[in-house]
Amino acid sequence: MISTELHHFRIERGKSGIVTVWIDVASRSMNVFHDSVIEELEVVIGELEREFQSVSHTDTTGLSHSHHESVAKAILFRSAKASGFFAGADVHQIAGLQSRGEVDAVLTRGQNVFSRIERLPVPTVAAIHGACLGGGLEFALACRHRIAMESRTTRLGLPEVQLGLIPGWGGTQRLPKLIGLPAALPLILQGKKLTAAASLKAGLVDAVSDEAVWDESIEAYISDVCFGTVPRQTAASVESPSCLKRSWQVRGPISMKQQLMRAAADSRFGRWLVCRTAERKVRRSSEHYPALPAALRAVRAAFMNQSAGFAVEREEFAKLIELPTCRNLLSLFFWRERARSITTAVSGQAEPTVTSGDRERHLSSDRHMRCLRGSGSSESTTAGDNTHFETDQTPVVRTIGVIGAGAMGAGIGQLAALKGFRVVLKELTVELASAGLARVSGLLNDMVVKKRLSSQEREEVLSRVSVTDSFSALADCDVVIEAVVEEMDVKQTVFNSLDAVLKSHALILSNTSALSVTKMAAGTSRTDRVAGLHFFNPVHRMDLVEVVRAAETSDVTVSTLLKLVKNLGKTPIVTTDAPGFLVNRVLFPYIGEAVRMVLECHDCRKLDRAVKRFGMPMGPIELIDHVGIDVAQHVAATLDDVLPESGNIIRVLGQMVSQGWTGRKSGRGFYAYAHGKRTGVNAELLTLVHADAARNGKSGDSKTAVGTYLSDGLTDVQRRLIYPMINEVGFCMQEGVVAESWMADLAMILGTGFAPFRGGPMTLAKNIGHPALLNNLHVLAARFGERFKPSAWLVNLKVESQPGDSVPSTPTLV
């Protein structure tokens, strides 16, 4: 019997000799591993080991075996929490490891306890539902059998690479041996997560069961395991006829071709070939993401002797955790958790510090003060306040209306319905509304094809969506989001129409990417219940949502929207109602500089390649063509009052649009396209550039090497394109667009793909160093124009630490 009081585990002994170890980590909504959990797991495993040792001893001495009936015949590990099996290790503790010795001790302890589970002399079964990630999957891999619940929430994976790390408790060692290298590497190198059905197909679990018969399935499955009728899952397992009568199902027949392919991949030459191919694929990314080659080295070591493989896994993990890439990705993880915390997001806003002369043109400080404090709210919140919003009193959102059922509107509607909200899509005509419903249906069909949704779940989601061409059909909505054309008069008309039909508590929101929400709200009777909710395209992939606080938006409205965004599974960043808000405001100087460089006859392809080498997912010229030159022109026009020297950019983009060059969607932009694929630079682009130069003079390259750059690790091209983003974040901070600089870093990474391993524009600025940053901006200003003059906020930036840099006090998980 266990004498130690357990807080995270509970042992239940059944009459049939099945011991259930219930996992219920105290004071957490999800099961996670931390020191106390590992310590108690060691106690539990130690007690089971002593039981089996006692049986072995009585067998050799010939003593009575009457007590053998009480010894476990099988051990079932099962979560008592509805949230899932195990979400992984506590990332907060991982980030707090200070030395190689500490890292090695934590890894060795976890590896050892899982190896002890693996050596238990009776069948061990992990019953998996919900999250089974990271250390949670490594725990399950140490068991002989795994059964998973077929549910939308069930996901199995090893996401450590997304933190710049590799699995450290045996994941790189056990997974390739269980399912083979070709199937294991995507999980280890990409952090890919599998559904229950996909896990069964891959051989990661031995059986799956419907949620409705989960308890019965576990009982039946483990009974079969006890009596030896269920073999350990292998790639050659074949479904037996008897299992068709069971409440759970095992893997179907494996073809001879699949068996031969697995055998070939498991051979020494096959393993070498698979690893070599993977190595070539990750080579380009390895410089920025060292976890990729480290994972491959650990996987290769799995096929040495076991102790050597585990030692390599520990060594590679310990090296990675010291690198800037890992620290930046850990910061990103913590920032995302902080952003999703309502108290973090609404507890305060920074004061704007705009001073005359900072820019020739800037927004009114008074307007910013109104946006920051929310003049329609009962309390104002400024930096340093201890004000907390009464988030438990915010209205409950059940029904969401969406005006406009194009790509964005349909995407928002599909997401909301998928998350359990009732959705009403409104369009100008019934035909357009029906087309919007078809778009929603298409998005859901894609999920079914990719096994992320069952056909039954698809029908359930669709049943929550209705369409209309009438404003009156939106009367019972709690929230209505407009996603109509980006024209102020159209949006104001929509807002006024909604104000007339909605109930008094309902919120009116705009999905605008740049227009003033305050102006839209002006004609309504509920200016305190109007805000922006800017989703990014495509909605189902992009994690960021900008919550835009207009001049009179109330605290309760902001809190309601933060809850809504979190319930939609997205990450919110609160901004003020400044032109372009945050992401577009910071992104445009980068895009604009790229256009200027094209006008100076820089090669589009070389510009894009330089930025990709920096770590961006696509170059600035590619990006303009991707989002649409017409869209870029519109955004540029809305930012004309806050970004100096934008006139020539707006003019050239307008000339391209007037010729029908709107980017990839029209087949021609900066590049030319055929069937959606790029074929080269637009042959007529150079003619347009020369014609513009003849009419308006050549754009601003001085060609004079004024001043000397200090080392920052960037090329001349990268510096000229990336520094404008850093500087613009400084202007946003000084105008109070967001409260803290980490919010800008998070938003740029999630909203634009800014190189995550660099930690965002402000983290990059700190790594460059204050003296080098200011020097290089002054050199850029002397060579290319006053637009590079450092913002006052950057000039006054304290290099040591900024608000929001510290790791959050609330532990977070992976």
VOGU-3710 file (C-alpha; in Angstrom, 3 decimals, decimal comma):
1> mistelhhfr> 0,000/0,000/0,000  1,128/3,558/-0,753  1,802/5,432/2,464  2,451/8,778/0,729  -0,591/11,019/0,276  -1,205/11,523/-3,442  -2,498/14,801/-4,870  -2,291/14,122/-8,600  -3,043/10,389/-8,909  -5,653/8,002/-7,609
11> iergksgivt> -5,346/4,213/-7,712  -8,456/2,111/-8,159  -8,347/-1,683/-8,034  -10,989/-3,657/-9,895  -12,225/-7,147/-9,059  -10,810/-8,587/-12,275  -7,253/-7,569/-11,407  -7,271/-4,389/-13,479  -5,615/-1,475/-11,706  -6,711/1,956/-12,916
21> vwidvasrsm> -4,318/4,827/-12,248  -6,444/7,965/-12,500  -4,540/11,140/-13,443  -5,932/14,365/-12,009  -3,222/16,998/-11,559  -4,242/19,285/-8,705  -5,063/22,952/-9,309  -4,853/22,645/-13,093  -7,572/22,582/-15,724  -5,390/20,209/-17,765
31> nvfhdsviee> -2,983/17,479/-16,730  0,619/18,672/-17,033  3,923/17,331/-15,832  5,856/19,268/-13,253  8,215/18,209/-10,453  5,460/17,199/-8,047  3,628/15,133/-10,690  6,788/13,249/-11,688  7,582/12,624/-8,015  4,150/11,115/-7,374
41> levvigeler> 4,304/9,058/-10,576  7,565/7,577/-9,299  5,780/6,644/-6,064  2,917/4,971/-7,960  5,244/2,995/-10,231  7,408/2,047/-7,256  4,399/0,560/-5,448  3,430/-1,499/-8,516  7,017/-2,700/-8,942  7,131/-3,867/-5,321
51> efqsvshtdt> 3,943/-5,870/-5,821  5,416/-7,727/-8,771  8,719/-8,256/-6,981  6,807/-9,728/-4,050  5,026/-12,189/-6,373  8,334/-13,153/-7,950  9,832/-13,763/-4,527  6,997/-16,059/-3,346  7,284/-18,020/-6,615  10,977/-18,790/-6,017
61> tglshshhes> 10,609/-19,641/-2,311  7,540/-21,851/-2,759  5,486/-19,816/-0,298  1,703/-19,439/-0,510  0,345/-17,745/-3,613  -3,047/-16,815/-2,181  -2,227/-13,161/-2,307  -1,474/-13,367/-6,061  -5,157/-12,713/-6,780  -4,756/-9,141/-5,528
71> vakailfrsa> -1,802/-8,405/-7,828  -2,509/-6,382/-10,993  -3,113/-8,301/-14,202  -3,143/-5,074/-16,244  -2,644/-1,388/-15,524  -4,816/1,311/-17,092  -3,623/4,932/-17,090  -6,553/7,259/-17,522  -7,282/10,970/-17,087  -10,005/12,115/-14,708
81> kasgffagad> -10,179/15,501/-16,460  -12,533/16,263/-19,337  -9,816/18,386/-20,984  -7,689/15,422/-21,978  -5,033/12,857/-21,139  -1,858/14,952/-20,715  -1,114/18,345/-22,278  2,629/17,853/-21,801  5,249/19,409/-19,562  4,950/22,740/-17,769
91> vhqiaglqsr> 6,733/25,126/-20,116  7,149/27,616/-17,300  9,375/25,137/-15,471  11,282/24,320/-18,653  11,986/28,020/-19,232  13,191/28,341/-15,653  15,956/25,727/-15,957  19,220/27,536/-15,272  22,052/25,106/-15,984  23,040/22,055/-18,004
101> gevdavltrg> 22,977/20,090/-14,763  19,365/21,044/-14,039  18,289/20,221/-17,592  20,021/16,830/-17,512  18,491/15,980/-14,135  14,939/16,771/-15,291  15,344/14,826/-18,533  16,993/11,837/-16,870  14,249/11,645/-14,259  11,488/11,665/-16,878
111> qnvfsrierl> 13,255/9,156/-19,101  13,821/6,830/-16,147  10,242/6,819/-14,880  8,855/6,163/-18,375  11,374/3,333/-18,841  10,139/1,823/-15,589  6,572/1,920/-16,944  7,812/0,259/-20,116  9,380/-2,587/-18,072  6,304/-3,385/-15,966
121> pvptvaaihg> 5,614/-7,144/-16,382  1,877/-6,840/-17,118  0,005/-5,118/-19,964  -0,164/-1,331/-19,596  -2,815/0,687/-21,426  -3,084/4,464/-21,955  -6,710/5,571/-22,506  -6,368/8,799/-24,499  -8,919/11,524/-24,988  -8,402/15,218/-25,677
131> aclggglefa> -4,835/16,492/-25,614  -2,036/13,932/-25,605  0,935/16,104/-26,471  4,627/16,372/-25,760  5,451/14,618/-22,508  1,904/13,252/-22,475  2,496/11,314/-25,694  5,918/10,208/-24,446  4,118/8,787/-21,389  1,633/6,959/-23,629
141> lacrhriame> 4,461/5,602/-25,812  5,964/3,956/-22,727  2,763/1,899/-22,344  2,310/-1,328/-24,307  -1,138/-0,389/-25,641  -3,037/2,802/-26,447  -6,746/3,324/-27,094  -8,025/6,751/-28,209  -11,415/8,435/-28,202  -12,718/9,478/-31,626
151> srttrlglpe> -13,447/13,118/-30,842  -12,793/16,561/-32,337  -10,639/17,411/-29,325  -8,403/14,332/-29,411  -4,951/15,185/-30,725  -1,676/13,296/-30,384  1,652/14,921/-31,173  5,113/16,106/-30,192  5,048/19,923/-30,582  8,409/20,613/-28,900
161> vqlglipgwg> 10,027/21,784/-32,155  7,635/24,759/-32,110  9,450/25,892/-28,962  12,870/25,385/-30,516  13,321/22,098/-28,617  13,034/18,356/-29,232  11,185/15,703/-27,214  13,307/14,935/-24,153  11,576/12,023/-22,411  12,052/9,337/-25,034
171> gtqrlpklig> 9,865/10,621/-27,870  12,678/10,608/-30,426  13,590/7,072/-29,341  10,271/5,222/-29,063  8,116/6,825/-31,764  10,273/5,893/-34,807  10,476/2,291/-33,599  6,713/2,081/-33,086  5,402/3,591/-36,324  8,506/3,740/-38,527
181> lpaalplilq> 10,703/6,677/-39,513  8,607/7,945/-42,478  5,533/8,329/-40,245  7,428/9,528/-37,156  9,504/12,344/-38,678  6,569/14,694/-39,536  5,444/14,502/-35,905  8,937/15,198/-34,586  10,186/17,727/-37,179  6,949/19,617/-37,851
191> gkkltaaasl> 5,114/19,268/-34,551  2,260/17,697/-36,515  -0,764/16,605/-34,455  -2,872/13,577/-35,373  -6,549/12,868/-34,796  -7,585/9,555/-33,249  -8,394/8,115/-36,685  -5,085/9,263/-38,158  -3,248/7,879/-35,125  -4,890/4,491/-35,667
201> kaglvdavsd> -3,957/4,497/-39,341  -0,345/5,357/-38,490  -0,156/2,663/-35,805  0,344/5,207/-33,027  -2,693/3,825/-31,173  -4,001/0,271/-31,206  -7,716/1,051/-31,131  -10,240/3,888/-31,273  -13,708/4,242/-29,830  -16,639/6,606/-30,203
211> eavwdesiea> -17,145/9,044/-27,375  -20,651/7,697/-26,678  -19,312/4,259/-25,678  -15,928/5,334/-24,333  -16,186/3,761/-20,868  -17,577/0,488/-22,199  -14,893/0,370/-24,900  -12,070/0,831/-22,409  -13,453/-1,925/-20,193  -13,897/-4,339/-23,107
221> yisdvcfgtv> -10,505/-3,498/-24,607  -8,519/-3,949/-21,435  -10,348/-7,207/-20,680  -9,197/-8,500/-24,067  -5,688/-7,270/-23,285  -5,715/-9,131/-19,954  -6,725/-12,397/-21,582  -4,161/-12,049/-24,332  -6,474/-11,675/-27,337  -5,170/-8,228/-28,328
231> prqtaasves> -1,542/-8,235/-29,503  0,643/-5,161/-29,279  -0,027/-3,023/-32,357  2,432/-3,493/-35,220  2,507/-2,311/-38,803  1,328/-5,756/-39,932  -1,699/-5,957/-37,646  -4,846/-7,205/-39,351  -8,375/-6,502/-38,181  -10,015/-9,723/-37,020
241> psclkrswqv> -13,693/-10,453/-37,800  -14,572/-10,599/-34,101  -13,622/-6,962/-33,567  -16,507/-5,833/-35,753  -18,819/-6,771/-32,889  -16,829/-4,727/-30,387  -17,515/-1,155/-29,308  -13,986/-0,245/-30,435  -12,080/-0,876/-33,618  -8,480/-1,729/-34,386
251> rgpismkqql> -6,346/-0,997/-37,405  -7,557/-2,447/-40,693  -5,668/-4,837/-42,933  -2,174/-3,836/-44,034  -1,393/-4,560/-47,669  1,657/-6,562/-48,689  3,022/-3,429/-50,396  2,755/-1,455/-47,137  4,426/-4,255/-45,195  7,323/-4,337/-47,669
261> mraaadsrfg> 7,688/-0,543/-47,553  7,811/-0,604/-43,766  10,367/-3,420/-43,810  12,510/-1,483/-46,269  12,307/1,705/-44,177  13,289/-0,283/-41,059  16,424/-1,691/-42,684  19,747/-0,030/-41,973  19,989/1,365/-45,502  16,327/2,414/-45,427
271> rwlvcrtaer> 16,809/4,367/-42,189  19,907/6,052/-43,627  18,023/7,015/-46,778  14,973/8,389/-44,920  17,146/10,456/-42,555  19,324/11,724/-45,391  16,245/12,815/-47,360  14,831/14,575/-44,299  18,181/16,243/-43,704  18,155/17,725/-47,210
281> kvrrssehyp> 14,599/18,991/-46,743  15,382/20,828/-43,484  18,837/22,077/-44,482  17,616/25,512/-45,555  15,733/26,008/-42,276  18,391/24,497/-40,015  20,373/27,728/-39,611  17,366/29,503/-38,112  15,766/26,450/-36,467  18,579/24,291/-34,991
291> alpaalravr> 16,039/21,942/-33,378  15,518/20,312/-36,788  19,021/18,834/-37,254  19,172/18,153/-33,500  15,995/16,050/-33,731  17,431/14,077/-36,640  20,605/13,354/-34,680  18,526/12,103/-31,753  16,350/9,953/-34,019  19,418/8,372/-35,620
301> aafmnqsagf> 20,710/7,539/-32,156  17,472/5,677/-31,380  18,798/2,765/-33,387  21,995/2,501/-31,336  21,830/0,824/-27,949  19,063/2,276/-25,799  21,182/4,093/-23,208  23,233/5,827/-25,916  20,083/6,996/-27,711  18,563/8,480/-24,575
311> avereefakl> 21,865/10,207/-23,770  21,957/11,838/-27,217  18,360/13,013/-26,769  19,269/14,664/-23,454  22,420/16,237/-24,853  20,683/17,729/-27,890  17,830/19,103/-25,747  20,294/20,721/-23,329  22,166/22,455/-26,163  18,980/23,823/-27,713
321> ielptcrnll> 17,516/25,344/-24,567  20,496/27,697/-24,292  20,104/29,128/-27,803  18,406/32,476/-28,637  16,014/30,682/-31,005  14,579/28,605/-28,172  14,350/31,602/-25,831  12,556/33,669/-28,482  10,088/30,875/-29,263  9,438/30,346/-25,555
331> slffwrerar> 8,728/34,073/-25,240  6,304/33,818/-28,149  4,508/30,983/-26,375  4,215/32,969/-23,166  3,090/36,123/-24,993  0,304/34,210/-26,691  -0,909/32,945/-23,322  -0,730/36,456/-21,872  -2,658/37,890/-24,803  -5,415/35,338/-24,239
341> sittavsgqa> -5,679/36,385/-20,602  -8,459/38,934/-20,324  -6,953/40,639/-17,276  -3,649/41,079/-19,101  -5,241/42,517/-22,197  -7,563/45,017/-20,508  -5,833/45,872/-17,243  -4,179/48,942/-18,672  -3,034/50,895/-21,709  0,016/53,018/-22,207
351> eptvtsgdre> -0,198/56,783/-22,532  0,733/58,204/-25,928  3,913/60,252/-25,917  3,711/62,001/-29,284  5,791/65,150/-29,340  5,720/67,883/-31,931  8,402/67,444/-34,551  8,529/63,642/-34,245  6,862/63,486/-37,634  5,654/66,106/-40,005
361> rhlssdrhmr> 2,218/64,500/-39,870  0,834/62,544/-36,941  -2,462/61,759/-35,281  -3,988/63,986/-32,670  -2,866/63,110/-29,162  -6,313/64,002/-27,856  -7,902/61,484/-30,183  -5,491/58,817/-28,990  -6,249/59,619/-25,371  -9,958/59,080/-26,027
371> clrgsgsses> -9,303/55,784/-27,813  -7,010/54,529/-25,097  -9,222/55,346/-22,160  -12,589/54,759/-23,747  -14,455/57,955/-22,890  -17,740/56,109/-22,934  -16,680/53,754/-20,146  -17,235/54,153/-16,462  -13,535/53,910/-15,669  -10,394/54,885/-17,501
381> ttagdnthfe> -7,381/52,627/-17,514  -3,837/53,831/-17,855  -0,472/52,243/-17,379  0,117/51,514/-13,743  -3,583/51,283/-12,857  -4,750/48,319/-10,813  -8,142/48,500/-12,503  -9,642/45,120/-13,365  -12,626/44,673/-15,637  -15,684/42,905/-14,294
391> tdqtpvvrti> -15,350/40,162/-16,863  -17,842/37,909/-15,076  -20,558/40,503/-15,834  -19,916/40,705/-19,560  -22,840/39,744/-21,819  -23,052/36,149/-23,005  -22,655/35,768/-26,759  -24,709/32,970/-28,297  -25,682/34,234/-31,754  -23,350/36,015/-34,161
401> gvigagamga> -24,449/37,868/-37,279  -22,117/38,427/-40,219  -22,821/41,066/-42,874  -21,202/40,092/-46,156  -20,634/36,444/-47,041  -17,572/36,751/-49,257  -14,273/35,064/-48,430  -13,799/36,915/-45,126  -17,435/36,866/-44,025  -17,846/33,174/-44,828
411> gigqlaalkg> -14,591/32,411/-43,033  -15,750/34,226/-39,893  -19,156/32,517/-40,063  -17,620/29,061/-40,510  -15,272/29,595/-37,554  -18,074/30,816/-35,284  -20,369/27,908/-36,175  -17,520/25,454/-35,706  -17,010/26,788/-32,180  -20,668/26,283/-31,286
421> frvvlkeltv> -22,208/29,707/-31,966  -25,408/30,194/-33,945  -24,600/32,211/-37,066  -26,743/34,377/-39,336  -25,127/35,342/-42,653  -26,642/38,390/-44,349  -26,120/39,421/-47,950  -27,763/41,844/-50,361  -29,777/39,120/-52,085  -30,886/35,572/-51,342
431> elasaglarv> -28,676/34,334/-54,178  -25,570/35,989/-52,690  -26,462/34,672/-49,237  -26,805/31,144/-50,628  -23,402/31,510/-52,278  -22,012/32,490/-48,874  -23,513/29,388/-47,297  -21,886/27,341/-50,051  -18,519/28,876/-49,116  -19,048/27,862/-45,488
441> sgllndmvvk> -20,013/24,372/-46,601  -16,901/24,184/-48,766  -14,636/25,093/-45,858  -16,263/22,385/-43,745  -15,947/19,869/-46,579  -12,207/20,555/-46,655  -12,041/19,709/-42,964  -13,894/16,425/-43,567  -11,497/15,508/-46,381  -8,539/16,226/-44,090
451> krlssqeree> -10,119/14,089/-41,326  -10,413/17,079/-38,993  -14,195/16,755/-38,888  -16,597/13,864/-39,307  -19,509/14,023/-41,751  -21,929/14,035/-38,826  -20,085/16,921/-37,150  -20,137/18,799/-40,454  -23,934/18,555/-40,570  -24,183/19,691/-36,951
461> vlsrvsvtds> -22,058/22,757/-37,697  -24,054/23,620/-40,823  -27,301/23,339/-38,873  -26,141/26,324/-36,798  -25,826/28,561/-39,890  -28,738/30,395/-41,507  -28,754/32,962/-44,314  -30,854/36,031/-45,028  -31,084/39,155/-47,149  -32,918/41,116/-44,447
471> fsaladcdvv> -31,542/43,184/-41,564  -34,573/42,240/-39,438  -33,376/38,610/-39,368  -30,413/39,805/-37,284  -32,599/41,214/-34,492  -31,751/38,468/-31,981  -27,994/38,497/-32,574  -25,755/39,349/-29,631  -22,911/40,429/-31,904  -22,906/41,466/-35,563
481> ieavveemdv> -19,679/41,724/-37,566  -19,681/43,614/-40,856  -17,337/42,327/-43,555  -18,488/44,443/-46,482  -16,492/46,468/-49,016  -13,824/48,795/-47,538  -15,711/52,042/-48,155  -16,619/54,285/-45,245  -20,043/55,367/-46,526  -21,100/51,750/-47,096
491> kqtvfnslda> -19,979/50,715/-43,633  -21,702/53,673/-41,987  -24,945/52,760/-43,750  -24,628/49,168/-42,488  -23,958/50,373/-38,931  -26,987/52,667/-38,931  -29,235/49,894/-40,281  -28,006/47,492/-37,602  -28,469/50,074/-34,855  -32,139/50,321/-35,808
501> vlkshalils> -32,911/46,577/-35,512  -30,582/45,167/-32,847  -31,452/44,858/-29,178  -29,860/47,339/-26,807  -27,183/44,939/-25,487  -25,939/43,868/-28,931  -22,485/44,834/-30,187  -21,780/46,167/-33,678  -18,313/45,300/-34,961  -16,293/46,031/-38,082
511> ntsalsvtkm> -13,796/43,713/-39,723  -12,145/46,696/-41,403  -8,395/46,467/-41,864  -7,664/50,181/-41,717  -10,728/52,492/-41,631  -11,764/54,472/-38,555  -14,200/52,528/-36,374  -14,931/55,719/-34,443  -16,359/57,310/-37,610  -18,499/54,234/-38,250
521> aagtsrtdrv> -19,867/54,411/-34,707  -20,692/58,119/-34,852  -24,147/57,690/-36,406  -25,308/55,015/-33,958  -26,964/55,293/-30,567  -24,558/52,771/-29,007  -21,075/54,198/-29,509  -19,943/52,385/-26,343  -20,922/49,025/-27,918  -19,076/49,516/-31,201
531> aglhffnpvh> -15,553/48,247/-31,878  -13,343/46,687/-34,510  -12,701/42,971/-34,753  -10,076/42,612/-37,474  -9,579/39,021/-38,599  -6,779/38,093/-40,973  -7,191/36,141/-44,184  -7,604/33,184/-44,361  -9,587/33,179/-41,137  -9,263/29,445/-40,439
541> rmdlvevvra> -5,449/29,622/-40,550  -4,529/33,013/-39,111  -4,373/33,073/-35,311  -4,393/36,836/-34,712  -7,425/39,088/-34,229  -6,995/42,819/-33,608  -9,589/44,082/-31,106  -9,897/47,754/-32,018  -11,029/50,100/-29,298  -12,815/53,106/-30,764
551> aetsdvtvst> -13,071/56,481/-29,034  -16,073/55,548/-26,852  -15,842/51,751/-26,699  -16,580/50,656/-23,123  -14,541/48,388/-20,886  -17,349/45,823/-20,877  -17,371/45,736/-24,679  -13,617/45,142/-24,788  -13,902/42,369/-22,198  -16,759/40,742/-24,117
561> llklvknlgk> -14,727/40,757/-27,318  -11,656/39,329/-25,624  -13,769/36,461/-24,312  -15,317/35,984/-27,740  -11,959/35,884/-29,532  -10,627/33,398/-26,998  -13,732/31,209/-27,447  -13,144/31,338/-31,200  -9,703/29,857/-30,582  -7,833/32,978/-31,696
571> tpivttdapg> -5,302/35,293/-30,051  -6,453/38,895/-29,436  -4,359/42,049/-29,351  -6,104/45,250/-28,214  -5,240/48,331/-30,294  -6,493/51,870/-30,479  -8,474/53,178/-33,440  -5,426/54,511/-35,277  -5,116/54,253/-39,075  -4,036/50,721/-39,980
581> flvnrvlfpy> -4,307/49,756/-36,299  -1,074/47,850/-35,545  -0,211/45,161/-38,090  -0,973/47,049/-41,311  0,529/50,211/-39,829  3,840/48,434/-39,117  3,811/46,300/-42,258  3,291/49,088/-44,774  6,640/50,906/-44,309  8,323/47,573/-45,115
591> igeavrmvle> 6,156/47,006/-48,198  6,508/50,653/-49,226  10,287/50,499/-49,007  10,285/47,408/-51,199  8,221/49,270/-53,833  10,666/52,203/-53,673  13,537/49,800/-54,262  11,743/48,365/-57,309  11,363/51,932/-58,608  15,149/52,234/-58,151
601> chdcrkldra> 15,445/49,183/-60,448  16,255/46,625/-57,760  15,391/43,090/-58,905  12,101/41,902/-57,338  13,441/38,365/-57,030  16,594/39,460/-55,197  14,555/41,529/-52,740  12,285/38,584/-51,982  15,199/36,166/-51,615  16,984/38,484/-49,186
611> vkrfgmpmgp> 13,926/38,708/-46,959  13,344/34,953/-47,054  16,935/34,444/-45,947  16,127/36,782/-43,056  13,387/34,316/-42,084  10,117/35,686/-43,476  7,743/33,161/-45,115  7,588/35,229/-48,312  9,223/38,354/-49,635  7,574/41,806/-49,689
621> ielidhvgid> 6,962/41,823/-53,451  5,441/38,336/-53,323  3,297/39,518/-50,423  1,887/42,508/-52,301  0,938/40,293/-55,243  -0,562/37,735/-52,863  -2,855/40,122/-50,952  -3,663/42,158/-54,076  -2,157/45,412/-55,345  -5,590/47,030/-55,150
631> vaqhvaatld> -5,801/46,099/-51,464  -2,273/47,405/-50,850  -3,156/50,682/-52,548  -6,265/51,062/-50,392  -4,329/50,446/-47,170  -1,583/52,835/-48,295  -4,166/55,561/-48,903  -5,647/55,171/-45,408  -2,157/55,493/-43,898  -1,131/58,540/-45,911
641> dvlpesgnii> -1,675/60,874/-42,950  0,601/58,936/-40,593  3,348/57,635/-42,884  5,556/60,270/-44,516  6,780/60,066/-48,110  3,993/57,649/-49,144  2,700/59,648/-52,096  4,885/58,070/-54,767  4,052/54,561/-53,504  0,312/55,216/-53,655
651> rvlgqmvsqg> 0,713/56,720/-57,119  2,622/53,755/-58,584  0,298/51,178/-57,047  -2,621/53,141/-58,498  -1,046/53,084/-61,953  -0,663/49,302/-61,723  -4,293/48,872/-60,654  -5,488/51,114/-63,500  -3,812/48,718/-65,942  -5,565/45,757/-64,361
661> wtgrksgrgf> -2,457/44,524/-62,546  -3,876/43,498/-59,177  -1,447/40,668/-58,452  -1,844/36,917/-58,545  -5,644/37,041/-58,817  -5,420/38,940/-62,139  -2,427/37,022/-63,481  -0,170/40,052/-63,371  1,321/42,304/-60,725  4,999/42,786/-59,959
671> yayahgkrtg> 5,281/39,210/-61,185  3,461/37,432/-64,000  1,375/34,316/-63,310  -0,047/31,436/-65,318  -2,706/29,232/-63,740  -1,895/30,761/-60,349  1,825/29,946/-60,569  4,531/32,577/-60,894  6,323/32,565/-64,246  8,716/35,484/-63,709
681> vnaelltlvh> 8,840/39,248/-63,291  6,138/41,187/-65,131  7,845/42,102/-68,420  6,011/45,452/-68,579  6,977/46,494/-65,055  10,275/48,092/-66,137  8,438/50,195/-68,743  6,083/51,485/-66,052  9,031/52,277/-63,736  10,868/54,255/-66,422
691> adaarngksg> 7,710/56,121/-67,420  7,006/57,080/-63,805  10,601/58,253/-63,341  10,362/60,385/-66,501  7,207/62,082/-65,255  8,004/62,443/-61,553  11,751/62,053/-61,172  13,640/58,990/-59,958  12,831/57,653/-56,500  15,076/58,333/-53,536
701> dsktavgtyl> 18,250/56,212/-53,727  21,028/58,716/-53,051  23,730/56,256/-54,121  25,926/58,083/-51,599  27,536/56,008/-48,856  26,878/58,479/-46,054  27,994/57,211/-42,657  28,988/53,691/-41,656  26,678/50,896/-40,528  27,462/49,128/-37,273
711> sdgltdvqrr> 27,248/45,334/-37,247  23,716/43,976/-36,814  23,881/40,655/-38,680  21,823/41,973/-41,616  22,671/42,648/-45,243  22,179/46,115/-46,749  18,944/45,002/-48,432  17,605/43,326/-45,277  18,486/46,358/-43,174  16,682/48,769/-45,476
721> liypminevg> 13,526/46,622/-45,454  13,407/45,463/-41,824  14,414/48,656/-39,998  11,254/50,514/-41,134  9,158/47,927/-39,247  11,222/48,353/-36,095  10,963/52,126/-36,325  7,210/52,042/-36,978  6,642/49,923/-33,874  8,440/52,731/-32,044
731> fcmqegvvae> 5,986/55,290/-33,460  3,062/53,006/-32,516  4,391/52,741/-28,969  4,882/56,455/-28,663  1,297/57,028/-29,911  -0,108/54,359/-27,575  -1,494/52,100/-30,319  -0,721/49,110/-28,070  0,169/49,060/-24,397  3,414/47,071/-24,402
741> swmadlamil> 6,094/46,255/-26,939  5,702/42,459/-26,602  2,188/42,873/-28,001  3,672/44,348/-31,184  6,141/41,468/-31,444  3,389/38,877/-31,004  1,046/40,611/-33,463  3,699/40,873/-36,176  4,658/37,217/-35,822  1,061/35,954/-35,845
751> gtgfapfrgg> -0,275/38,478/-38,344  2,563/38,667/-40,887  4,810/35,678/-40,244  7,657/37,917/-39,036  10,524/35,469/-38,445  9,430/33,765/-35,180  12,937/32,656/-34,247  13,967/36,340/-34,121  11,242/37,102/-31,563  9,566/40,000/-33,389
761> pmtlaknigh> 10,723/43,524/-34,364  11,328/44,779/-30,832  13,169/41,660/-29,720  15,328/41,972/-32,826  15,986/45,624/-31,964  17,145/44,681/-28,476  19,392/41,956/-29,851  20,939/44,427/-32,316  21,603/46,786/-29,428  20,550/50,349/-28,833
771> pallnnlhvl> 23,698/52,125/-30,116  23,899/50,089/-33,344  20,161/50,441/-33,976  20,143/54,234/-33,673  23,376/54,622/-35,628  22,071/52,522/-38,502  18,735/54,359/-38,613  20,595/57,675/-38,843  22,777/56,296/-41,655  19,661/55,069/-43,490
781> aarfgerfkp> 18,035/58,493/-43,024  21,111/60,243/-44,456  21,219/57,918/-47,459  17,550/57,400/-48,265  15,358/59,964/-46,524  13,947/61,370/-43,305  11,429/58,513/-43,063  14,222/56,514/-41,390  14,706/59,083/-38,620  14,385/57,161/-35,309
791> sawlvnlkve> 11,143/57,565/-33,390  11,400/59,315/-30,053  10,321/56,104/-28,325  13,244/54,189/-29,838  15,645/56,987/-28,960  14,526/56,805/-25,326  14,296/53,000/-25,290  15,927/51,376/-22,284  17,933/48,427/-23,539  17,762/46,374/-20,389
801> sqpgdsvpst> 14,096/45,313/-19,995  10,754/46,455/-21,258  7,269/45,971/-19,766  5,995/42,543/-20,650  9,398/40,929/-21,165  9,243/38,832/-18,025  7,871/35,324/-18,059  4,240/35,349/-16,842  3,654/34,173/-13,308  0,837/31,824/-14,303
811> ptlv> 2,290/28,489/-15,489  1,475/27,631/-19,075  1,535/24,385/-20,969  2,553/22,605/-24,117
//
